[in-house]
Amino acid sequence: MVDGAVLLWVHGGGWHSRDTTDVSLFEELGMRVVQARYRLSGEATWPAQLDDVRAEARAARLPGRPLVVAGDSAGAHLALQVGLRGVDVPGDVDAVLALEPPVDPLAPDWPRGRAEGNPWHQLLGHLPAPGDAATVDCTVTTHVGAGTPVLLAHGLDDASVPVTQTLNLAAALVAAGHRVHVTVADGEHGQLDLRRPDLAAAVRRFLAEVTAAVPVR
C-alpha cells in the first residue's frame, strides 16, 4: 500500500546543481520521503551519480515496505537508472516516477544533447558519442527489460528536454514488457507541478496500483 512506502526523491539540476521540488504530495499520502544526495558533475563524472543514488536507496529502504524512486529532470534520469537496473539486482525497486527525464543524448531530434559544454558533456566528462561505453551506459533505454513499473510525465512545450525523450522511452519500455503510465501536458521544462490536478491524480492512481501489487518481503 502507499501508506508506509518509501519514496526516494532524486533532485534535478542538470547533474551540475541542486534544484528543489515540492514533494509534500507524497508525504500526505503517508509515504516516507527521503531526499537523495549525489555528487554533481563538477565533482565527479558518470557513473559516480548512479553509485551515490544506489547507496542512498540502500540506506532509505525498509524491510517489507515498497521502494519507489522518483525524480525530476536530471533526477528523473537517475531515478530511471536505479529503478530499471536495480539497487543491488534488477527488480528490487518497485516503481519509478520520472518527470521530464533526459534519457538519450544521441537522439537525432536533440542536437543540444551533443553540443559542447551541455550537461551531458559535463556528466560524462566528454561529448556523448555512438559506441562510447559511458554514453551507452548512461542512456536509459540501454537498461529496459526488468519489468519495473514506470510513470513518465513531460511538458509539451519543454525546450530543454524534448517531449520525444519521454515518448521514445515509453515505447521502448512497453516493447520490453514494462507497465508504463504516460502523462503529457502543457508546460515548459520545470513547470510540472505535482499538485496540478491531472498529474496528482495520475500519480496517486499509479502509486496505489504498484504498491498494492508488491509482495511482502
Secondary structure, 3 states (H helix, E strand, C coil): CCCCCEEEEECCCCCCCCCCCCCHHHHHCCCEEEEECCCCCCCCCCCHHHHHHHHHHHHHCCCCCCEEEEEECHHHHHHHHHHHHCCCCCCCCCEEEEECCCCCCCCCCCHHHHCCCCHHHHHHCCCCCCCCHHHHHHCHHHHCCCCCCEEEEEECCCCCCCCHHHHHHHHHHHHCCCCEEEEEECCCCCCCCCCCHHHHHHHHHHHHHHHHCCCCC
